[in-house]
């Protein structure tokens, strides 16, 4: 593998492991706060 391939692969894996879970968490929290959020369950 070339160095550029390794760099792009690392960036891709970083994107998949960091950005996607963060995006999912953001969507879940957004939906949560729409319904009255965290305080609704206490």
Backbone torsions as a table, in degrees:
resi	resn	phi	psi	omega
1	UNK	NA	144.4	174.9
2	UNK	-79.8	163.4	-179.0
3	UNK	-64.8	-37.7	-179.5
4	UNK	-64.9	-35.9	177.4
5	UNK	-63.6	-42.5	179.5
6	UNK	-64.2	-40.3	179.9
7	UNK	-65.2	-44.7	-179.6
8	UNK	-66.8	-36.1	177.8
9	UNK	-65.3	-41.7	178.5
10	UNK	-64.2	-41.7	178.3
11	UNK	-64.2	-40.4	-180.0
12	UNK	-64.4	-45.6	179.9
13	UNK	-65.9	-38.2	176.0
14	UNK	-60.3	-45.0	179.6
15	UNK	-60.6	-45.9	-177.0
16	UNK	-66.1	-43.0	-173.1
17	UNK	-82.2	-24.4	-176.1
18	UNK	-104.8	-51.7	-171.4
19	UNK	-72.4	-43.7	-177.7
20	UNK	-64.2	-48.2	176.1
21	UNK	-61.6	-37.2	178.9
22	UNK	-64.2	-40.8	179.4
23	UNK	-65.3	-43.9	178.0
24	UNK	-61.6	-42.7	179.2
25	UNK	-63.7	-40.7	178.8
26	UNK	-61.9	-43.4	-180.0
27	UNK	-65.0	-41.9	179.7
28	UNK	-63.3	-45.5	179.8
29	UNK	-64.5	-38.4	179.8
30	UNK	-62.1	-44.3	179.2
31	UNK	-67.0	-37.7	179.1
32	UNK	-59.5	-50.1	-177.0
33	UNK	-70.2	-22.3	174.6
34	UNK	-64.5	-36.6	-175.2
35	UNK	-87.0	4.3	-175.7
36	UNK	112.0	-10.5	167.5
37	UNK	68.8	-154.8	-173.7
38	UNK	-61.1	-39.1	-173.2
39	UNK	-72.0	-19.8	-179.7
40	UNK	-64.8	-28.6	-174.7
41	UNK	-88.6	-12.3	-176.1
42	UNK	-86.9	NA	NA
